[in-house]
Amino acid sequence: MYRNEKGCGRAIQNSGLDRSDVFLTTKIPPESMGYEDTKRAVDSSLRQAGQEYFDLDTGLRILLSILIHAPYGGKEARLGSWRALVEAQKAGKTRSIGVSNYGIHHLEELEEYIQSGGGGEISVGQYELHPWLDHSDIAEWCQSRGIVVEAYSPLAHGTRFREPVLRTIGGKYNKSPAQVLIRWSLQMGFVPLPKSVTPQRIQENSEVFDFELDEEDMKLLDTGEYSPTDWDPTVDED
Ligand SMILES: NC(=O)c1ccc[n+]([C@@H]2O[C@H](COP(=O)([O-])OP(=O)(O)OC[C@H]3O[C@@H](n4cnc5c(N)ncnc54)[C@H](OP(=O)(O)O)[C@@H]3O)[C@@H](O)[C@H]2O)c1
């Protein structure tokens, strides 16, 4: 969907980084829900990212993780997609599997399927998470089960940098609003996924391990607001 699998695969191959240091995540798009379509989507992603060039049997293989992008298509399609991901994992095509944008009712449906013999393990849950989008119920559901919570749009898609609270807290530590948001995400126990096409910002976004927000800062950032910057399929009833 983002048309960046090929570029990411090539960048990783050319980076010289030890592949065990790299996490590459891709997703099954909504139009590929269901068992057969998901199987095809996994193979297409692997081809696009150039996985056939990687040695899948050594410890150096990329830590690939494949997530279902959104809980669309109804129960049968969701569970069919999951079955295809479990098979892909067993076949060594991906290290871990998970979901994105699943509401608690979708997560419970999947948990019941897994526990009743469907198999697999939800390793990752990816959600829009920042101080102006309270998904704490879902994050707690995942974290209490040891599921890694990835925060997408952790910078609120670049829409909140002028919030006074970010200026105040940033001033205290001499950090930018983006760095405060990434730090908040880390302290919430999330894995933030800040996006930038600007090298200087990518560098800036990595410089967040030399300060810590205190309790008061965290409280100020606990706005309780529910303002998605993008879609929110977690509330989908189907
Ligand atoms: N699972 C899903 O449904 C879903 C949905 C949406 C997004 N995502 C994922 O989440 C990732 C990030 O989300 P996002 O792109 O929506 O939002 P984001 O990371 O919250 O914000 C990105 C915006 O912030 C700007 N920015 C980044 N660092 C900055 C800095 N240090 N100072 C000032 N501006 C800065 C970027 O500008 P420049 O790029 O111009 O530097 C861009 O405009 C994406 O890579 C995507 O894979 C997932």
PDBQT file of the ligand as one rigid body, heavy atoms in Angstrom, charges set to zero:
ROOT
HETATM    1  N1  LIG A 301      -1.117   1.016  10.740  1.00  0.00    +0.000 N 
HETATM    2  C1  LIG A 301      -1.668   2.082  10.210  1.00  0.00    +0.000 C 
HETATM    3  O1  LIG A 301      -2.882   2.091   9.930  1.00  0.00    +0.000 OA
HETATM    4  C2  LIG A 301      -0.863   3.314   9.961  1.00  0.00    +0.000 A 
HETATM    5  C3  LIG A 301      -1.499   4.519   9.602  1.00  0.00    +0.000 A 
HETATM    6  C4  LIG A 301      -0.713   5.665   9.431  1.00  0.00    +0.000 A 
HETATM    7  C5  LIG A 301       0.671   5.599   9.593  1.00  0.00    +0.000 A 
HETATM    8  N2  LIG A 301       1.251   4.404   9.924  1.00  0.00    +0.000 N 
HETATM    9  C6  LIG A 301       2.723   4.305  10.093  1.00  0.00    +0.000 C 
HETATM   10  O2  LIG A 301       3.194   5.241  11.038  1.00  0.00    +0.000 OA
HETATM   11  C7  LIG A 301       4.385   5.882  10.563  1.00  0.00    +0.000 C 
HETATM   12  C8  LIG A 301       4.411   7.339  10.963  1.00  0.00    +0.000 C 
HETATM   13  O3  LIG A 301       3.171   7.978  10.889  1.00  0.00    +0.000 OA
HETATM   14  P1  LIG A 301       2.860   9.410  10.199  1.00  0.00    +0.000 P 
HETATM   15  O4  LIG A 301       3.689   9.622   9.017  1.00  0.00    +0.000 OA
HETATM   16  O5  LIG A 301       1.404   9.423  10.036  1.00  0.00    +0.000 OA
HETATM   17  O6  LIG A 301       3.136  10.476  11.309  1.00  0.00    +0.000 OA
HETATM   18  P2  LIG A 301       4.251  10.983  12.300  1.00  0.00    +0.000 P 
HETATM   19  O7  LIG A 301       5.480  10.177  12.350  1.00  0.00    +0.000 OA
HETATM   20  O8  LIG A 301       3.463  11.195  13.547  1.00  0.00    +0.000 OA
HETATM   21  O9  LIG A 301       4.545  12.430  11.661  1.00  0.00    +0.000 OA
HETATM   22  C9  LIG A 301       5.224  12.593  10.469  1.00  0.00    +0.000 C 
HETATM   23  C10 LIG A 301       5.296  14.086  10.158  1.00  0.00    +0.000 C 
HETATM   24  O10 LIG A 301       6.101  14.751  11.122  1.00  0.00    +0.000 OA
HETATM   25  C11 LIG A 301       7.186  15.408  10.467  1.00  0.00    +0.000 C 
HETATM   26  N3  LIG A 301       8.376  15.273  11.341  1.00  0.00    +0.000 N 
HETATM   27  C12 LIG A 301       9.052  14.130  11.649  1.00  0.00    +0.000 A 
HETATM   28  N4  LIG A 301      10.040  14.394  12.517  1.00  0.00    +0.000 NA
HETATM   29  C13 LIG A 301      10.013  15.724  12.769  1.00  0.00    +0.000 A 
HETATM   30  C14 LIG A 301      10.793  16.595  13.559  1.00  0.00    +0.000 A 
HETATM   31  N5  LIG A 301      11.798  16.134  14.301  1.00  0.00    +0.000 N 
HETATM   32  N6  LIG A 301      10.487  17.910  13.569  1.00  0.00    +0.000 NA
HETATM   33  C15 LIG A 301       9.459  18.387  12.824  1.00  0.00    +0.000 A 
HETATM   34  N7  LIG A 301       8.686  17.638  12.047  1.00  0.00    +0.000 NA
HETATM   35  C16 LIG A 301       8.955  16.289  12.027  1.00  0.00    +0.000 A 
HETATM   36  C17 LIG A 301       7.352  14.701   9.149  1.00  0.00    +0.000 C 
HETATM   37  O11 LIG A 301       7.882  15.597   8.191  1.00  0.00    +0.000 OA
HETATM   38  P3  LIG A 301       9.004  15.192   7.099  1.00  0.00    +0.000 P 
HETATM   39  O12 LIG A 301       8.779  13.770   6.713  1.00  0.00    +0.000 OA
HETATM   40  O13 LIG A 301       8.742  16.169   6.010  1.00  0.00    +0.000 OA
HETATM   41  O14 LIG A 301      10.341  15.413   7.767  1.00  0.00    +0.000 OA
HETATM   42  C18 LIG A 301       5.907  14.351   8.813  1.00  0.00    +0.000 C 
HETATM   43  O15 LIG A 301       5.226  15.475   8.287  1.00  0.00    +0.000 OA
HETATM   44  C19 LIG A 301       4.386   5.727   9.059  1.00  0.00    +0.000 C 
HETATM   45  O16 LIG A 301       5.691   5.393   8.659  1.00  0.00    +0.000 OA
HETATM   46  C20 LIG A 301       3.396   4.570   8.781  1.00  0.00    +0.000 C 
HETATM   47  O17 LIG A 301       4.042   3.376   8.397  1.00  0.00    +0.000 OA
HETATM   48  C21 LIG A 301       0.515   3.285  10.120  1.00  0.00    +0.000 A 
ENDROOT
TORSDOF 0
